[in-house]
Amino acid sequence: MQSDLSFFDLFLQAGLVVQFVMAVLVAMSILSWALIFQRHKVLTQAKKTTSAFESRFWSGVDLAKLYKEVSAKGERKEGIENLFHAGFREFARLRSHQESDASAILNGSQRAMRVAHSREVDLLESNLSVLATIGSISPYIGLFGTVWGIMNAFISLSDVQQATLQAVAPGIAEALVATAMGLFAAIPAVMAYNRFAYRVELLDNAYVNFAEEFTSILQRQAAVVAPVTPKGEKA
C-alpha cells in the first residue's frame, strides 16, 4: 500500500460527498483571504485619511476653506471627511435662514453628522460578517466531511473478511483531511475578524470624538455669528 499519499491523492480517492466538502472549504478559504486583503486595504486607508484630515482640521485652517477643499474631492471624499462635509454643509444651509436659531442650527448639523457617521461605519464593517460566518461554520463543515468519510470507511469493512488498519486507514485519512481544511479556513478568518472589528471600533471612536469636538466649535460659531442674509435680500 502506498503510504506517502499527497493531499491531491487523498482528494481524488475521497468519496463524492467528502470531495464536495473539500471543494467548498477551499472556496471559502480563498474568499476569506480575498476579504482579508480587501478589508486590510480599506481600514488602512481609512486610518490614513482620518489622521491626515484631523491634522489639517486642527491646524487652524478656516472651516469654510476646508469645506471647499473637501467638496472639491467630490465622490473621492471618505470617512471623517464626509462627517465634516455633512455637518458643515447643514450648518451653513441652516445659518443662511434668518428664522433658524442657534439651537436649530446645531441640531441640524448633529443629525447630518450622525447620518454620515452611520454610513461610514457601515462601509467599514462591510463583509466582516462574511469573515465571521466563515470562521464559525468552516470547522463544522469540515467535521461533517470527516464524519461522513469515517462512516463510509467503516461501512466498507463489511465487504472484507478481516478488518485491518491497512484497510481502514486510507478512508480515515481522507476524512480527517476535511477537518484540517475546515480549521485552515476558519483560523485566519476568525483572527482577521477580531483584528478588523477592533480597528473598526477605533475608527468609530475617532469619528464620534471628532463629531463631538466639531459640534462644540459649531456651537460657538452659531452663538456669535449673526444669521447670513440670502443674496439678493436686504438685512
Secondary structure by P-SEA (a helix, b strand, c coil): ccccccaaaaaaaccaaaaaaaaaaaaaaaaaaaaaaaaaaaaaaaaaaaaaaaaaaaccccaaaaaaaaaaacccccaaaaaaaaaaaaaaaaaacccccaaaaaaaaaaaaaaaaaaaaaaaacaaaaaaaaaccaaaaaaaaaaaaaaaaaaaccccccccccccaaaaaaaaaaaaaaaaacaaaaaaaaaaaaaaaaaaaaaaaaaaaaaaaaaaaaacccccccccccc
